[in-house]
Amino acid sequence: MEQKDLQLLVEKISVELFGKPFKHKASFNPRLRSTGGRYLLGTHNIEINKKYLEQLGEKELVGIIKHELCHYHLHLEGKGYQHKDQDFKLLLKKTGAPRFCAQLPDRKVKRSSKKILLYQCTKCQLSYNRKRSIDTSRYVCGKCRGKLTKIKEITLE
């Protein structure tokens, strides 16, 4: 799907579901990572993450477009367009738009493996459990200011 095809699809969904035209620009934004799309308040344009089309198909893309069009039309009408607003929640329900987009399959893999790092003070033997690594040449024990050493790394599945 090209930019012009996306523009036509957004315009078609806007007229069919909302009964109002979409007069701004819809485009794919390759920099979007953690979201399916976004509505830009300043320009009234809509940006879509192309990975959702490639990995989850056109049905998910249509859901994202509906969601962003809810933001678009409510903002232009001066009504509550934010996720917390009642107007927004009602319009989502009326149009069948999802409140959140599905998680991408490749993002699920990255988040599944968790690790715990175990550090110990060489002076007072106090243990520290951490999710993020510590620079042992820079940081010291909070109790006695002794040197920290990494004991082991535990990977949780």
Contacts in CASP RR format, 6 or more apart in sequence:
PFRMAT RR
TARGET T0000
AUTHOR 0000-0000-0000
METHOD contacts of the structure
MODEL  1
MEQKDLQLLVEKISVELFGKPFKHKASFNPRLRSTGGRYLLGTHNIEINK
KYLEQLGEKELVGIIKHELCHYHLHLEGKGYQHKDQDFKLLLKKTGAPRF
CAQLPDRKVKRSSKKILLYQCTKCQLSYNRKRSIDTSRYVCGKCRGKLTK
IKEITLE
1 9 0 8 1.000
1 50 0 8 1.000
1 53 0 8 1.000
3 27 0 8 1.000
3 28 0 8 1.000
6 26 0 8 1.000
6 27 0 8 1.000
6 28 0 8 1.000
6 48 0 8 1.000
7 25 0 8 1.000
7 26 0 8 1.000
7 27 0 8 1.000
9 26 0 8 1.000
9 61 0 8 1.000
9 62 0 8 1.000
9 65 0 8 1.000
10 22 0 8 1.000
10 26 0 8 1.000
10 46 0 8 1.000
10 65 0 8 1.000
10 69 0 8 1.000
11 21 0 8 1.000
11 22 0 8 1.000
11 26 0 8 1.000
13 62 0 8 1.000
13 65 0 8 1.000
13 66 0 8 1.000
13 69 0 8 1.000
14 20 0 8 1.000
14 21 0 8 1.000
14 22 0 8 1.000
14 69 0 8 1.000
14 72 0 8 1.000
14 73 0 8 1.000
15 21 0 8 1.000
15 22 0 8 1.000
17 66 0 8 1.000
17 69 0 8 1.000
17 95 0 8 1.000
18 69 0 8 1.000
18 73 0 8 1.000
18 95 0 8 1.000
20 73 0 8 1.000
22 46 0 8 1.000
22 69 0 8 1.000
22 72 0 8 1.000
23 44 0 8 1.000
24 43 0 8 1.000
24 44 0 8 1.000
24 45 0 8 1.000
24 46 0 8 1.000
24 72 0 8 1.000
25 43 0 8 1.000
25 45 0 8 1.000
25 46 0 8 1.000
26 45 0 8 1.000
26 46 0 8 1.000
26 47 0 8 1.000
26 48 0 8 1.000
26 65 0 8 1.000
27 45 0 8 1.000
27 46 0 8 1.000
27 47 0 8 1.000
27 48 0 8 1.000
28 47 0 8 1.000
28 48 0 8 1.000
28 49 0 8 1.000
28 50 0 8 1.000
29 37 0 8 1.000
29 38 0 8 1.000
29 47 0 8 1.000
29 48 0 8 1.000
29 49 0 8 1.000
30 50 0 8 1.000
32 38 0 8 1.000
32 47 0 8 1.000
32 48 0 8 1.000
32 49 0 8 1.000
32 51 0 8 1.000
33 49 0 8 1.000
34 107 0 8 1.000
35 49 0 8 1.000
35 101 0 8 1.000
36 48 0 8 1.000
36 49 0 8 1.000
36 52 0 8 1.000
36 64 0 8 1.000
36 101 0 8 1.000
37 46 0 8 1.000
37 47 0 8 1.000
37 48 0 8 1.000
37 49 0 8 1.000
37 52 0 8 1.000
37 64 0 8 1.000
37 67 0 8 1.000
37 68 0 8 1.000
37 101 0 8 1.000
38 46 0 8 1.000
38 47 0 8 1.000
38 68 0 8 1.000
39 45 0 8 1.000
39 46 0 8 1.000
39 68 0 8 1.000
39 71 0 8 1.000
39 72 0 8 1.000
39 75 0 8 1.000
39 81 0 8 1.000
40 46 0 8 1.000
40 47 0 8 1.000
41 75 0 8 1.000
44 72 0 8 1.000
44 75 0 8 1.000
44 76 0 8 1.000
46 65 0 8 1.000
46 68 0 8 1.000
46 69 0 8 1.000
46 72 0 8 1.000
48 61 0 8 1.000
48 64 0 8 1.000
48 65 0 8 1.000
48 68 0 8 1.000
49 64 0 8 1.000
51 104 0 8 1.000
52 60 0 8 1.000
52 61 0 8 1.000
52 64 0 8 1.000
52 101 0 8 1.000
52 102 0 8 1.000
52 104 0 8 1.000
53 60 0 8 1.000
53 61 0 8 1.000
55 104 0 8 1.000
55 105 0 8 1.000
55 106 0 8 1.000
56 102 0 8 1.000
56 104 0 8 1.000
56 105 0 8 1.000
60 101 0 8 1.000
60 102 0 8 1.000
63 96 0 8 1.000
63 97 0 8 1.000
63 98 0 8 1.000
63 101 0 8 1.000
64 98 0 8 1.000
64 101 0 8 1.000
66 95 0 8 1.000
66 96 0 8 1.000
66 97 0 8 1.000
66 98 0 8 1.000
67 92 0 8 1.000
67 97 0 8 1.000
67 98 0 8 1.000
67 99 0 8 1.000
67 101 0 8 1.000
69 95 0 8 1.000
69 97 0 8 1.000
70 81 0 8 1.000
70 88 0 8 1.000
70 91 0 8 1.000
70 92 0 8 1.000
70 95 0 8 1.000
70 97 0 8 1.000
71 81 0 8 1.000
71 88 0 8 1.000
72 81 0 8 1.000
73 91 0 8 1.000
74 80 0 8 1.000
74 81 0 8 1.000
74 85 0 8 1.000
74 87 0 8 1.000
74 88 0 8 1.000
74 91 0 8 1.000
75 81 0 8 1.000
79 85 0 8 1.000
79 87 0 8 1.000
80 86 0 8 1.000
80 87 0 8 1.000
80 88 0 8 1.000
81 87 0 8 1.000
81 88 0 8 1.000
82 88 0 8 1.000
83 99 0 8 1.000
89 99 0 8 1.000
91 97 0 8 1.000
92 98 0 8 1.000
92 99 0 8 1.000
112 157 0 8 1.000
113 155 0 8 1.000
113 156 0 8 1.000
113 157 0 8 1.000
114 131 0 8 1.000
114 155 0 8 1.000
114 156 0 8 1.000
115 131 0 8 1.000
115 153 0 8 1.000
115 154 0 8 1.000
115 155 0 8 1.000
115 156 0 8 1.000
116 129 0 8 1.000
116 130 0 8 1.000
116 131 0 8 1.000
116 153 0 8 1.000
116 154 0 8 1.000
116 156 0 8 1.000
117 129 0 8 1.000
117 130 0 8 1.000
117 131 0 8 1.000
117 132 0 8 1.000
117 133 0 8 1.000
117 134 0 8 1.000
117 150 0 8 1.000
117 152 0 8 1.000
117 153 0 8 1.000
117 154 0 8 1.000
118 127 0 8 1.000
118 128 0 8 1.000
118 129 0 8 1.000
118 130 0 8 1.000
118 150 0 8 1.000
118 151 0 8 1.000
118 152 0 8 1.000
118 153 0 8 1.000
118 154 0 8 1.000
119 127 0 8 1.000
119 128 0 8 1.000
119 130 0 8 1.000
119 134 0 8 1.000
119 136 0 8 1.000
119 148 0 8 1.000
119 149 0 8 1.000
119 150 0 8 1.000
119 151 0 8 1.000
120 126 0 8 1.000
120 127 0 8 1.000
120 128 0 8 1.000
120 148 0 8 1.000
120 149 0 8 1.000
120 151 0 8 1.000
121 127 0 8 1.000
121 128 0 8 1.000
121 141 0 8 1.000
121 143 0 8 1.000
121 144 0 8 1.000
121 146 0 8 1.000
121 147 0 8 1.000
121 148 0 8 1.000
122 146 0 8 1.000
122 147 0 8 1.000
122 148 0 8 1.000
122 149 0 8 1.000
123 141 0 8 1.000
123 144 0 8 1.000
123 145 0 8 1.000
123 146 0 8 1.000
123 147 0 8 1.000
124 141 0 8 1.000
124 143 0 8 1.000
124 144 0 8 1.000
124 146 0 8 1.000
126 141 0 8 1.000
126 142 0 8 1.000
126 143 0 8 1.000
126 144 0 8 1.000
127 151 0 8 1.000
128 134 0 8 1.000
128 148 0 8 1.000
133 150 0 8 1.000
134 148 0 8 1.000
134 150 0 8 1.000
136 147 0 8 1.000
136 148 0 8 1.000
136 149 0 8 1.000
136 150 0 8 1.000
139 148 0 8 1.000
140 146 0 8 1.000
140 147 0 8 1.000
140 148 0 8 1.000
141 147 0 8 1.000
141 148 0 8 1.000
END
